[in-house]
């Protein structure tokens, strides 16, 4: 068996596995560790497609598998995270968190389905990708929840609407994997840096979040 043909799917399954582990961590209230696992899942999701294109093994099966895994890691996990990490005990706030978490999941699933049936392939995504939206929601709620539950709910609603919107976001499809192995050591170092300093990663995700509005205006 040629490992190159199955490597993208291995990365996709690894994304799903890490997402499932994040759910278990959230259930055990290991929120900071769950944040790290979501970051790892985002990296894996970013790699599988690029690996498939590099080895020229892209196909419909990989696309569908990727979407199914993404709806768990970046739809279910972020919604569950924001709901479980809520420190408010008010029944109204808890209900709002539940509804908002479901809204995020529904919009994320819609975003993935729309992406899979799109016939045009440009330089931009239509709507913010669920991977980025999920990462922002997890990191944002992790840092914002202790101060304001309402801000977390507002963030989740905004991200949900952006996923199903037509706001253009950079796809970076033209970025390819380098051939030099030392680049991967640098990449690994950056990932470790993001895991150790999640706020730095949130800052970069926020820049991407804003970039869609900038592209829309200009």
C-alpha positions as CSV (number, residue, x, y, z in Angstrom):
1,X,0.0,0.0,0.0
2,X,1.3,3.4,-1.0
3,X,1.4,5.5,2.2
4,X,1.1,8.7,0.1
5,X,-2.4,7.7,-1.0
6,X,-3.7,7.3,2.5
7,X,-1.7,9.9,4.4
8,X,-4.2,12.7,3.9
9,X,-7.0,10.5,5.2
10,X,-4.8,9.5,8.2
11,X,-4.4,13.2,9.0
12,X,-8.2,13.7,8.7
13,X,-8.9,10.8,11.0
14,X,-6.3,12.2,13.4
15,X,-8.2,15.5,13.4
16,X,-11.4,13.6,14.3
17,X,-9.6,11.6,17.1
18,X,-8.2,14.8,18.6
19,X,-11.6,16.4,18.4
20,X,-13.1,13.4,20.3
21,X,-10.4,13.7,22.9
22,X,-11.2,17.4,23.3
23,X,-14.8,16.4,24.1
24,X,-13.6,14.1,26.8
25,X,-11.3,16.8,28.2
26,X,-14.2,19.3,28.2
27,X,-16.4,16.8,30.1
28,X,-13.7,16.5,32.7
29,X,-13.3,20.3,32.9
30,X,-9.8,20.2,31.5
31,X,-10.5,23.3,29.5
32,X,-6.9,24.6,29.0
33,X,-5.8,21.2,27.7
34,X,-8.9,21.0,25.4
35,X,-7.8,24.4,23.9
36,X,-4.5,22.8,23.1
37,X,-6.2,19.9,21.4
38,X,-8.4,22.1,19.3
39,X,-5.3,24.0,18.1
40,X,-3.7,20.6,17.1
41,X,-6.9,19.6,15.3
42,X,-6.8,22.9,13.4
43,X,-3.2,22.1,12.3
44,X,-4.2,18.6,11.2
45,X,-7.1,20.0,9.2
46,X,-4.9,22.5,7.5
47,X,-2.4,19.8,6.5
48,X,-4.6,17.1,5.1
49,X,-5.8,19.0,2.0
50,X,-2.3,20.3,1.3
51,X,-0.8,16.9,1.6
52,X,-3.4,15.5,-0.7
53,X,-2.6,18.2,-3.3
54,X,1.1,17.7,-2.9
55,X,0.9,14.0,-3.6
56,X,-1.9,14.5,-6.2
57,X,-4.3,12.2,-4.4
58,X,-7.3,14.6,-3.9
59,X,-10.7,13.0,-4.3
60,X,-14.4,13.2,-3.4
61,X,-14.0,10.6,-0.6
62,X,-11.3,12.7,1.1
63,X,-13.4,15.8,0.8
64,X,-16.5,14.2,2.3
65,X,-14.5,12.5,5.1
66,X,-12.8,15.9,5.9
67,X,-16.2,17.6,6.2
68,X,-17.6,14.9,8.5
69,X,-14.6,15.2,10.8
70,X,-14.7,19.0,10.7
71,X,-18.3,19.1,11.8
72,X,-17.2,17.3,15.0
73,X,-13.9,19.0,15.7
74,X,-15.0,22.5,14.8
75,X,-18.8,22.3,15.1
76,X,-19.6,20.1,18.1
77,X,-16.5,20.7,20.1
78,X,-16.6,24.6,20.1
79,X,-20.3,24.6,20.8
80,X,-19.9,22.2,23.7
81,X,-16.8,24.1,24.9
82,X,-18.6,27.4,25.1
83,X,-21.6,25.8,26.8
84,X,-19.6,23.8,29.4
85,X,-17.2,26.7,30.1
86,X,-20.0,29.0,31.0
87,X,-19.8,29.9,34.7
88,X,-23.2,31.6,34.8
89,X,-25.9,29.7,36.7
90,X,-28.8,31.7,35.4
91,X,-31.4,29.5,33.6
92,X,-31.8,32.2,31.0
93,X,-28.1,32.5,30.3
94,X,-27.7,28.7,30.2
95,X,-30.6,28.4,27.8
96,X,-29.1,31.1,25.5
97,X,-25.8,29.2,25.6
98,X,-27.5,26.0,24.5
99,X,-29.4,27.7,21.7
100,X,-26.3,29.5,20.5
101,X,-24.2,26.4,20.6
102,X,-26.8,24.6,18.4
103,X,-26.9,27.6,16.1
104,X,-23.1,27.4,15.7
105,X,-23.3,23.7,14.9
106,X,-26.1,24.1,12.3
107,X,-24.4,27.0,10.6
108,X,-21.1,25.1,10.6
109,X,-22.7,22.1,9.0
110,X,-24.4,24.3,6.4
111,X,-21.0,26.0,5.6
112,X,-19.4,22.6,5.0
113,X,-22.2,21.4,2.8
114,X,-22.2,24.5,0.7
115,X,-18.4,24.3,0.3
116,X,-18.7,20.7,-0.9
117,X,-21.2,21.5,-3.7
118,X,-19.6,24.8,-4.9
119,X,-18.6,24.5,-8.5
120,X,-16.4,27.6,-8.7
121,X,-12.9,27.6,-7.2
122,X,-11.5,31.0,-6.6
123,X,-8.8,32.4,-4.4
124,X,-11.3,33.1,-1.6
125,X,-13.7,31.1,0.6
126,X,-17.3,32.2,0.8
127,X,-17.9,32.8,4.4
128,X,-15.4,32.2,7.2
129,X,-14.3,28.6,7.3
130,X,-15.6,26.5,10.2
131,X,-12.1,25.6,11.2
132,X,-11.2,29.2,11.9
133,X,-14.6,30.0,13.4
134,X,-14.4,27.0,15.8
135,X,-10.9,28.0,16.8
136,X,-11.9,31.6,17.5
137,X,-15.0,30.5,19.5
138,X,-13.0,28.1,21.7
139,X,-10.2,30.5,22.4
140,X,-12.5,33.5,22.6
141,X,-14.9,31.8,25.1
142,X,-11.9,30.5,27.1
143,X,-10.6,34.0,27.8
144,X,-13.9,36.0,27.7
145,X,-16.2,33.7,29.7
146,X,-14.8,34.7,33.1
147,X,-15.7,38.3,32.4
148,X,-18.9,38.3,30.3
149,X,-21.2,35.4,29.2
150,X,-23.1,37.8,26.9
151,X,-20.0,38.6,24.9
152,X,-19.3,34.9,24.4
153,X,-22.9,34.5,23.1
154,X,-22.5,37.5,20.8
155,X,-19.2,36.1,19.5
156,X,-20.8,32.8,18.7
157,X,-23.7,34.4,16.9
158,X,-21.4,36.6,14.8
159,X,-19.2,33.6,13.9
160,X,-22.3,31.5,13.0
161,X,-23.7,34.2,10.7
162,X,-20.2,34.7,9.1
163,X,-20.0,31.0,8.2
164,X,-23.2,31.2,6.2
165,X,-22.5,34.6,4.8
166,X,-20.9,35.5,1.5
167,X,-18.1,37.5,3.1
168,X,-14.9,36.6,1.2
169,X,-12.0,35.1,3.2
170,X,-8.5,34.1,1.9
171,X,-8.2,30.4,1.2
172,X,-4.4,30.2,0.9
173,X,-4.9,27.4,-1.7
174,X,-1.8,28.6,-3.5
175,X,0.3,27.9,-0.4
176,X,2.1,24.6,-0.9
177,X,4.1,22.4,1.4
178,X,7.9,22.9,1.1
179,X,10.3,20.2,0.0
180,X,13.0,21.1,2.6
181,X,12.6,19.2,5.8
182,X,14.0,21.9,8.0
183,X,10.9,24.0,7.2
184,X,8.8,21.4,9.0
185,X,11.0,21.8,12.1
186,X,10.2,25.5,12.1
187,X,6.5,24.7,11.5
188,X,6.6,22.4,14.5
189,X,8.2,25.0,16.6
190,X,5.5,27.5,15.7
191,X,2.8,25.0,16.6
192,X,4.4,24.4,20.0
193,X,4.5,28.2,20.5
194,X,0.8,28.5,19.8
195,X,0.0,25.7,22.2
196,X,2.1,27.4,24.9
197,X,0.8,30.9,24.2
198,X,-2.8,30.5,22.9
199,X,-3.4,34.2,23.1
200,X,-0.9,34.7,20.3
201,X,-2.8,32.2,18.2
202,X,-6.1,34.0,19.0
203,X,-4.5,37.3,17.9
204,X,-3.6,35.8,14.5
205,X,-7.0,34.2,14.1
206,X,-8.5,37.7,14.9
207,X,-6.5,39.2,12.1
208,X,-8.0,36.6,9.7
209,X,-11.4,37.3,11.1
210,X,-11.1,41.0,10.3
211,X,-9.5,40.3,6.9
212,X,-12.9,39.2,5.5
213,X,-14.5,42.6,6.2
214,X,-11.4,44.4,4.7
215,X,-11.7,42.3,1.5
216,X,-15.5,43.0,1.4
217,X,-14.9,46.8,1.6
218,X,-12.1,47.0,-0.9
